[in-house]
Amino acid sequence: MILKSADELRATATDIFRAAGADPEPTAILVNHLIDANLAGHDSHGVQHIPGYISQIANGGIKPNVRPSIQRETPVSALVDGGWTFGQVSMRFAIDLAVAKAQTSGVAVVGVIRCTHIGRLGTYATIAAREGVFAMITTGNLSDTTVPFGGRKGAFGTNPFAFGFPAGERPDIMVDFATSAIAGGKVAVAQAKHEQVPPGALLDKDGNPTTDPAALDNGGMLLPFGAHKGSALAALSALLSTVLVPGSEYSDGFGLPGTFILAINSELFRDRATVERETDDAIARIKSVPPAAGFSEVMVPGEPEVRAAERRGREGIPVPDDTWAEIRATADRLGVKVDLVKA
């Protein structure tokens, strides 16, 4: 494991994507998203994706300089066409659009199609909350990654949800979770670290429980979190993302998800200051609960990420040796000298 500062990783990633032909603006949106994910402690959505994104640029799967566009629109809705650019670029366009519409009309619903991997959903929920807008975001499909409750074969993707709710003096509430017991990216992180995944998260190709992260790339499947409850949410995510949002029209069946965004202005029923003050009061009440044995305090959703960002901003971001080797190899192929990159 090595430690890199956020500025070092940002400079390295920027040079790599620029060398691959990406323009400055989409590169900045993408790289800031990746580094923010690492700072928040979600390495599954950070710089480990650099080699894969570069490969997709090379094979035409990602068109880095296409700009997202609006395919259809009403005062309270929009369907955004990502045009196969970086998913993070498509989603930044979409969440900004959803926030603007919610601030004007009170509520907004935005769908995103023809979109590549969008990264960490919590980033977009946080962007909305900072503007005084509640956001719910999900992207999901019917594939073979995650088994439904009671099954032995996959029927869902990881089908994550994220929610952001604005607070006042305290950090905004941010909820972000896969409906699988563990996110696919976290399995990749465990494999890069040569660690096992927790029991109850993974099946091998024959449907037997395993903790070996390599099993997922060898026909294995993820389990849903919370048994039937996670499975039900995974189904809802798929319906919102591939039926209500017509993601499935751009793939063979239901393989390719769209993304669904619901945005609600915090001033829809009362003034923003009151909503934020009462959110702070609710957070204070939750945190006043005495901690259980083995815990030092009660935390609210989003608080671990805020603390991780503060700590990693001071101490550096840990990058597994295998991940860094892949990034360096990618840089070498593009003629980028990683050791010479200065923050």
C-alpha positions in Angstrom: 0.0 0.0 0.0 1.3 3.5 -0.9 0.1 6.9 0.2 -0.6 9.7 -2.3 -1.9 13.1 -1.6 -5.2 14.2 -3.3 -3.2 16.7 -5.4 -0.7 14.1 -6.6 -3.5 11.7 -7.6 -5.4 14.6 -9.3 -2.4 15.7 -11.3 -1.5 12.1 -12.3 -5.1 11.3 -13.4 -5.4 14.6 -15.3 -2.3 13.9 -17.3 -3.4 10.4 -18.1 -6.8 11.4 -19.4 -5.5 14.4 -21.3 -2.9 12.1 -22.9 -5.8 9.8 -23.9 -7.5 12.7 -25.8 -10.0 14.0 -23.3 -10.6 17.8 -23.3 -9.8 19.8 -20.1 -13.5 20.4 -19.0 -14.7 16.7 -19.0 -11.3 15.7 -17.6 -11.7 18.0 -14.7 -15.2 16.8 -13.9 -14.2 13.2 -14.1 -10.9 13.5 -12.1 -12.5 15.6 -9.3 -15.2 13.0 -9.0 -12.7 10.1 -8.7 -10.5 11.9 -6.1 -13.5 13.0 -4.1 -14.6 9.3 -3.9 -11.1 8.3 -2.6 -11.1 11.2 -0.1 -14.6 10.0 1.2 -13.2 6.5 1.8 -15.0 4.9 -1.2 -11.9 3.6 -3.1 -14.3 1.4 -5.1 -15.3 4.5 -7.1 -11.9 6.3 -7.2 -8.7 6.1 -9.1 -8.9 2.3 -9.5 -11.1 3.0 -12.5 -8.5 4.9 -14.5 -7.1 1.9 -16.4 -10.6 0.6 -17.3 -11.8 4.0 -18.5 -8.7 4.4 -20.6 -9.4 1.0 -22.2 -13.0 2.1 -22.9 -11.8 5.3 -24.6 -9.4 3.2 -26.8 -12.1 0.8 -27.9 -14.7 3.5 -28.4 -16.9 2.6 -25.5 -16.4 6.0 -23.9 -16.5 9.1 -26.1 -14.8 11.6 -23.8 -15.5 14.8 -25.6 -19.2 14.4 -26.4 -21.3 16.9 -24.4 -24.6 15.7 -22.8 -27.8 17.0 -24.4 -31.5 17.2 -23.5 -33.6 14.8 -25.6 -37.0 15.8 -24.2 -38.1 18.3 -21.6 -41.0 19.8 -19.6 -40.8 22.4 -16.8 -40.5 19.6 -14.2 -38.7 16.8 -16.2 -36.0 16.1 -18.7 -34.5 13.1 -20.4 -30.7 13.6 -20.8 -28.7 11.9 -23.5 -25.2 11.3 -22.3 -23.9 10.4 -25.7 -21.5 7.8 -24.2 -19.3 10.4 -22.7 -17.8 9.9 -19.2 -20.8 9.0 -16.9 -19.6 11.5 -14.4 -19.9 14.3 -16.9 -23.4 13.2 -17.9 -24.5 13.0 -14.3 -23.1 16.4 -13.4 -25.1 17.9 -16.2 -28.2 16.0 -15.1 -28.0 16.7 -11.4 -27.4 20.4 -12.1 -30.4 20.4 -14.4 -32.6 18.6 -11.8 -31.5 21.1 -9.1 -32.3 24.1 -11.3 -35.7 22.7 -12.2 -36.6 21.9 -8.6 -35.5 25.3 -7.4 -37.9 26.8 -10.0 -40.8 24.4 -9.9 -40.5 22.7 -6.5 -40.0 19.2 -7.9 -38.2 17.7 -10.8 -37.6 14.3 -12.4 -34.6 13.7 -14.7 -33.6 10.5 -16.5 -30.2 9.8 -18.1 -29.7 7.4 -21.0 -26.7 6.4 -23.1 -24.5 6.8 -20.1 -21.3 5.0 -19.1 -20.3 4.2 -15.6 -21.4 7.1 -13.4 -19.2 6.5 -10.3 -20.3 7.3 -6.8 -24.0 8.2 -6.6 -23.5 10.0 -3.2 -21.5 12.7 -5.0 -24.6 13.8 -6.9 -26.8 13.7 -3.9 -24.3 15.9 -2.0 -24.3 18.4 -4.8 -28.1 18.7 -4.6 -28.2 19.0 -0.8 -25.7 21.8 -0.9 -28.1 23.7 -3.0 -31.0 23.1 -0.7 -32.5 20.3 -2.7 -33.3 16.8 -1.6 -32.3 14.3 -4.3 -32.9 10.5 -4.7 -30.8 8.8 -7.4 -30.7 5.3 -8.6 -29.3 3.3 -11.5 -30.1 -0.3 -11.9 -30.7 -3.2 -14.3 -31.7 -6.8 -14.7 -28.4 -8.6 -15.2 -26.5 -11.5 -13.7 -24.4 -9.8 -11.0 -26.7 -10.1 -7.9 -29.0 -13.0 -7.1 -32.6 -12.2 -6.0 -33.6 -13.3 -2.5 -34.1 -17.1 -2.5 -32.3 -17.6 -5.8 -29.0 -19.1 -7.0 -28.5 -17.2 -10.2 -28.1 -13.5 -10.8 -31.0 -11.3 -11.8 -29.9 -7.8 -10.8 -27.0 -5.5 -11.0 -25.7 -3.9 -7.8 -28.6 -1.3 -8.3 -27.5 1.4 -5.9 -29.5 4.2 -4.4 -28.4 7.6 -3.0 -30.2 10.3 -1.0 -29.1 13.7 0.0 -31.0 16.0 2.4 -29.8 19.5 3.3 -28.8 20.4 6.8 -27.8 23.8 8.2 -24.8 24.1 10.5 -24.2 20.3 10.4 -23.0 18.3 7.4 -25.8 17.4 5.0 -27.3 14.0 5.4 -26.1 11.6 2.6 -27.2 8.0 2.2 -25.5 5.9 -0.5 -25.7 2.1 -0.8 -25.7 -0.7 -3.2 -28.7 -3.1 -2.9 -26.2 -6.0 -3.1 -24.5 -6.9 0.2 -21.3 -5.4 -1.1 -20.6 -3.1 -4.1 -18.9 -4.7 -7.0 -16.2 -2.1 -6.8 -15.4 -3.0 -3.2 -14.9 -6.6 -4.3 -12.3 -5.3 -6.8 -10.7 -3.3 -4.0 -10.5 -6.4 -1.8 -8.9 -8.4 -4.7 -6.3 -5.6 -5.2 -5.5 -5.7 -1.5 -5.3 -9.5 -1.5 -8.1 -9.6 1.1 -11.3 -11.6 1.5 -14.8 -10.1 1.3 -17.1 -10.5 4.3 -19.1 -13.7 4.7 -22.7 -13.4 3.4 -21.7 -11.2 0.4 -20.7 -13.5 -2.4 -21.5 -16.8 -4.1 -19.2 -18.8 -6.4 -20.3 -19.9 -9.9 -22.0 -22.9 -8.4 -24.1 -20.9 -6.0 -21.9 -21.8 -2.9 -21.0 -19.1 -0.3 -17.4 -17.8 -0.6 -15.3 -15.0 0.7 -12.8 -15.1 -2.3 -13.2 -11.8 -4.3 -11.8 -13.5 -7.4 -15.0 -15.6 -7.6 -17.0 -12.6 -8.9 -14.9 -12.5 -12.1 -15.2 -16.3 -12.4 -18.9 -16.6 -12.7 -19.7 -15.7 -9.1 -22.6 -13.6 -7.9 -23.3 -11.1 -5.2 -26.0 -11.6 -2.6 -28.7 -8.9 -1.8 -28.3 -7.0 1.4 -31.1 -7.4 4.0 -32.5 -10.5 2.3 -35.9 -9.8 0.7 -35.7 -6.1 1.5 -32.5 -5.5 -0.5 -33.9 -7.7 -3.3 -37.1 -5.6 -3.4 -35.2 -2.4 -3.6 -33.0 -3.9 -6.4 -36.2 -4.6 -8.4 -37.5 -1.1 -7.8 -34.2 0.4 -9.0 -34.3 -1.7 -12.2 -37.9 -0.6 -12.9 -37.1 3.1 -12.4 -33.9 2.9 -14.4 -34.8 0.7 -17.3 -38.6 0.9 -17.6 -39.6 4.4 -16.5 -36.3 5.8 -17.9 -35.9 4.0 -21.2 -32.4 2.7 -20.6 -33.4 -0.7 -22.0 -34.1 0.8 -25.4 -30.4 1.2 -25.9 -29.3 -2.3 -25.0 -30.2 -6.0 -25.6 -33.1 -6.4 -23.2 -32.5 -4.9 -19.8 -28.7 -5.1 -19.7 -28.0 -1.4 -19.8 -29.5 0.9 -17.1 -30.6 4.4 -17.3 -30.4 6.6 -14.3 -33.4 8.1 -12.4 -33.2 11.4 -10.4 -35.9 12.8 -8.2 -35.3 16.3 -6.9 -37.4 18.2 -4.3 -36.8 21.8 -3.3 -36.5 22.0 0.5 -38.6 25.2 0.3 -41.6 23.3 -1.2 -43.7 23.5 2.0 -41.7 25.9 4.2 -38.7 28.1 4.2 -35.2 26.6 3.7 -33.9 28.0 7.0 -36.6 26.2 9.0 -36.0 22.9 7.2 -32.2 23.1 7.7 -32.6 24.1 11.4 -35.0 21.2 12.1 -32.7 18.9 10.2 -29.9 20.0 12.5 -32.1 19.3 15.5 -33.0 15.8 14.2 -29.3 15.1 13.8 -28.5 16.3 17.3 -31.3 14.0 18.7 -29.9 11.0 16.8 -26.4 11.7 18.0 -27.4 12.1 21.6 -28.3 8.4 21.8 -25.8 6.6 24.1 -23.5 4.4 22.1 -23.9 0.6 22.3 -21.1 -1.6 23.5 -18.2 -1.5 21.0 -19.1 1.9 19.7 -17.7 5.3 20.7 -20.6 7.3 19.3 -23.7 7.3 17.1 -23.1 8.7 13.6 -25.6 9.8 11.0 -25.5 9.0 7.3 -22.8 11.0 5.5 -20.7 11.6 8.6 -18.2 8.8 8.0 -17.4 10.3 4.6 -16.9 13.8 5.9 -14.5 12.5 8.5 -12.7 10.3 6.0 -12.2 13.3 3.7 -10.8 15.4 6.5 -8.4 12.6 7.6 -7.3 11.6 4.1 -6.8 15.2 3.1 -4.3 15.5 5.9 -2.7 12.1 5.8 -3.0 11.0 2.2 -5.0 8.5 0.2 -4.0 4.8 0.5 -3.7 3.1 -2.9 -3.1 -0.7 -3.1 0.1 -1.6 -4.8 -1.6 -3.6 -7.5 -3.9 -0.6 -8.3 -0.9 1.7 -8.5 1.0 -0.7 -10.7 -2.0 -0.8 -13.2 -2.2 3.0 -13.2 1.5 3.3 -13.8 1.3 0.8 -16.7 -1.6 2.7 -18.2 0.4 5.9 -17.9 3.5 4.3 -19.5 1.4 3.2 -22.5 0.3 6.8 -23.0 3.7 8.3 -22.5 2.9 9.9 -19.2 5.8 9.8 -16.7 4.0 9.2 -13.4 7.1 9.7 -11.2 7.6 13.1 -12.8 4.1 14.3 -12.2 4.0 17.2 -9.7 0.9 18.3 -7.8 
